Amino acid sequence: MSGRLTEELWSAITGSYDAIIVHPFITRLADGSLPQESFAFYVLQDALYLQDYARALAAVASRAPGPAGIEMSSRRQLFRTTSRYERMFRDMACRRESWPA
């Protein structure tokens, strides 16, 4: 990406970016004052999103012209994502069975 385009894109989102940086969730996460329950809920929602995103990538990859490795790459990403979250949930005493459907 050219420097000028990058500057234009960052300039276009300045207000949104500034609002994100000062959002209470972000500031409390950064300073360590975010309640564990809030973080656990965020992680859970993120895990659910990433699972569906990985499935969508696999579906698109399976239709793409080219090597079948594209699809396997998406499946590996889903496995890595799920494994990472399962470890995190184990550390937070949150079982996968308790994830919302």
N, C-alpha and C positions, 0 to 999 in steps of 0.2 A: 504494500500500500504506500502510495506517495505521502510525503510529509504533509503536503497541503491538504489532501483528502482526510488524512488522520486528524489534522487540526480542525477541519470543518466538521467532521463527525463529532469530535469531543465538544466543540463549541455548541453544536446543536442540542446536546443533552446536558449541558451544564446545570440547568435548574433541576432536572430529574436526578442527576448524580449527586448534587449537593443535598437534596432531600433524602436520598438513600443513606448517605454518610451520617446524617444527624438523626436518623430514625432511632427511636428508643431501643428497638430490638438489636440493632447493630452496635449502638454505643454501649449497651449493657453487655452484649457478647464480648465486645472488645475490652471492657474494663473488668470483666469477670463477675458482674453483679446479676447477670441473667439467671433467673431461677432454672434449676435443672429440669423441671417439668416443661417449661417453655422450650428449652433446647431439645428435649426428647420429642416433643410434638413436632418441632421443625424438622428434626432428623427423620422422623417417621414419614412426614409428608414428602420430604425430599426423596426418601427411598422408594415410596410408592410412585412418585413421578418418574424417577429414573428407571424403574422396572418397565413402566409402560413406554417410556422413550426408547429403551433398548429393544423392546418388542417391535416398535414402529420402525426402528432402524433395520432390524432383521427382516421385516416384511418388505421394506424398500430394497434392501440388498438382495433378497431372493429373486427379485424381478429385474435386477440390473444386469445388463450384458457384461459378461466378463467372468472371471474365476469365481468358483464357489467359496473361496476363502473370504470373500466380502461378508457373506452371511455368517460364517464361523467367527469372524472378528466381532460381529455384533453380539453373538451368543457368548463369547468369552467376556465381553464388556459387561453383559448382564450378570454373568457369574461373579466377576470381580466385584461389581457393585453390590450384589446381594451378600456376598461373603463379607465385605467390609462393613456393611450395616449390621449383619448378624453379630459380628465381633463387637461393634459399638453397642448394640442393644444388650448383649450379654454383659458388657461392662456396666451398663445402666440398669441391669436387672429387668429388662423388657424383652419378653419372649416373642418370637415371630408370630406365634399363634394369636397374639393380641393385636397384631396389625389390623387396621380396618380393611375390609374387602374392597 
